[in-house]
Amino acid sequence: MMRLTVLCAAALAALATPVLADVTPEELEAISIPDKVETSIGTLEFFDGVPTDATIDALYDNLDRMRGMQAFLDNVGAVSMYAVRRGLADAGAEGANRIALFADLMDSQTLVVTANTSTLYAYTFTDLAKDGPTVIEVPPAMLGFLNDAWQRFVGNMGVTGPDEGKGGKYLIVPPGYTGEIPDGYFVMRPTTNRNFMFLRGSIKDGLKPAVDNITAHLRVYPLKDADNPAETAFVNMSNRAFNTVFPSDFSYFEYLDQVVQEEPIDAIDPEMRGVIAAIGIVKGQPFAPDARMKGLLSEAAVLADATARAITYDPRFAGVKIYPDDPASVWSTAFANKNTSFEADGTMNLAARVLYYFNAGGVTPAMATSAPGKGSDYALAVLDANHQAFDGSKTYKLHLPKDVPVKDFWAVTIYDTQTRSQLQTSQSFPTIGSQTQGMKQNADGSWDVYFAPEAPEGKESNWLQTVPGKSWFTILRMYGPLEPWIDQTWRPGEIELVQ
């Protein structure tokens, strides 16, 4: 027995002695952590690799803050869609058979990210959990699409959809639906219940005919009521002040929780659900963070908003610049590499997804496909020719060479850098372009657009107003872009500081 006790003691002693003979000092350093480490979140302290209580608290705070930032940035599309739905509800346009129609176009009173004043918008949301399969009767000559609750593309309607602009009946069926599908419908199968229908009508032949086309033919109703559908109501949203822009504070996460609770659990993958769950948002459970977590998520929202703005003004990934061979040019596109899914070669471009969803709304491949004389294409200028932020107290000029290559028309709209919505000034429709009455063309056929707090003398008809003390950015829209725009043999000038 004594011999066995001695042997056991020797074995325990051997186990307690580090066996490091085959580990070099460099390898040991690489797999170890010092007793004190200076980091951006403060000094971290350890006893031979074991974190102190204070260090553990600091690291969990950092992890929760990081998870909050990730949840914010990865779900901007979903929260933005919910904010639109919430804004429409506040303005009295909630319900699948109630259409938000901007019958007098959209002016700067309404906060909608990078919306324009040049086309007729019609919005609604399905509620498939409540209504079941839902019919959307699309008028002829429309451009439109359906996005799911995470603002992912489901399908096109209208000119770029299967009805080819002739109009037709679309049937939107709930996730997992296995019921009978009647004949005569174009079927869409989103993975979520609350889906965004976006329709746009051209006003090139006048606003009234475009409005009449929508009100006469657009219908939305549950399939179960097809024999006697309730009347579709049109709510005029024009000339009304309401907000559809998502918040950048703690309430962002409350919006996200609402979306998660409403939608099927498999609307997003386990990885994304895991990130959201790590901050306390779990389907079927209340979102009730304690004071510590609420403070961290509030900070995460601020940091994530700031990060989205950094990505907007200094995108550090390829495919954003319209003229990549000219480092001096600031003209950019919201869809990096013309990719509306943000995914290529099995990899999601996380920053490209943030760039779009933070600054725009609604996704369809048709937005990134330019065919001569069809659709529209956009160019953004978020900085001036010197790569500096625009100053609302100064005067700038945009020069457009002659023969602007559009079949229909071109337009320049100015936006607020805070809300990403139309800049609010004395010009309630802050857009100028080839359809602007009285706009003066240069003798050589070119155009100049001025941005300033007051119109330069003699340039009143070519002027967009800015606000001293505020920045701004602009979008050049080409409606029916022609080949010289697409092949870049024609290009706009940079926006130059005049004074």
Beta strands, then each sheet from edge to edge (+ up, - down):
strand 1: 36-39
strand 2: 42-47
strand 3: 50-51
strand 4: 98-101
strand 5: 120-125
strand 6: 134-138
strand 7: 142-147
strand 8: 153-158
strand 9: 168-172
strand 10: 186-188
strand 11: 196-201
strand 12: 219-222
strand 13: 233-236
strand 14: 343-344
strand 15: 347-348
strand 16: 376-381
strand 17: 396-400
strand 18: 406-416
strand 19: 431-433
strand 20: 447-452
strand 21: 463-465
strand 22: 472-481
strand 23: 495-497
sheet 1: 1+ 2- 3+
sheet 2: 8+ 7- 11+ 5- 4+ 13+
sheet 3: 10+ 9+ 6- 12+
sheet 4: 14+ 15-
sheet 5: 16+ 22- 18+ 19-
sheet 6: 21+ 20+ 17- 23+
end
